[in-house]
Amino acid sequence: MLKGLCALPLHTGARLGAWLGATTFFFSKRRRGVCRRNIELCFPELNVKQREQLAYDVFLNNGIGLIETGWAWWADPAKFWPKLEVEGQEHLDAALAHGKGVLLIGGHYSALDLGGLLFAKIAPRFAATYRPHNFQRLEDELLVGRGRFMDLIDRNDVRGIFKALAANQIVWFAPDQDLGADRSVFAPFFGIPTATNAGLRKMAKRGAQPLAISFHRLDHGHYRVCLRPWGVDATAQTDVEFATRMNEILEQEIRREPAQYMWVHRRFKTRPEGVREVY
């Protein structure tokens, strides 16, 4: 069905996605509750009405993101090139000039898959880490769809990741997921101590250049890819300092378009010892 919808005009597909998102908001009680709780924790300055509007907008954007995933996997990429704006191309060029690979670090934005397709327009062939799906049919489609514009590396394939970086490739990570206390350090994210993957620091210590990426859905069907350097020497940081800087940059990018971030996942599931659960 999703593949068939790719034949629709882009503006029609986006409107359909927004409708799907609105419908999901009303019928997905659990995800709606997680989203509301995340927004309550991260945006205490908003009143109840503003938080509810933001939660609703998150679902609208997620619905559009579903249609955009279909576009990324099956649509003709050429139709998106005139709609692309790039901010920070020079930072990517500088990172590649070091010759030891690029740690492309981004978050789970609702335009994630289409963002990858758009990034492929301005970058040499790159790789992304991901978690293989248990449903083989979906896994097969994912490998072919995303494989049009990127290489995929199992996030547990450490050797494969280091090999790609050693060849001065770009490897894209989305570390804003809860991997549990055993694989994380606690670092502030929107002012909340958050279990954060510290494993990327080992790659930075070998010379790979950290670079932040974010994707923004603009008016009139346009998109912006933003690239930002860290602004600090990641090799000189501790695990906690590295994780703190990573979360700080992610937060800055998310605050630019908070409704376009996937607030529906339980980012704060793992709590420090002695701290009560939030969900």
Secondary structure by P-SEA (a helix, b strand, c coil): cccccccccaaaaaaaaaaaaaaaaacaaaaaaaaaaaaaaccccccaaaaaaaaaaaaaaaaaaaaaaaaaccccccccccccccccaaaaaaaaaacccccccccccccaaaaaaaaaaccccbbbbbbbbccaaaaaaaaaaaccccccccccaaaaaaaaaaabbbbbbbcccccccccbbbbbcccccccccccaaaaaaabbbbbbbbbbbbccbbbbbbbbccccccccccaaaaaaaaaaaaaaaaaaccccccccccccccccccccccc
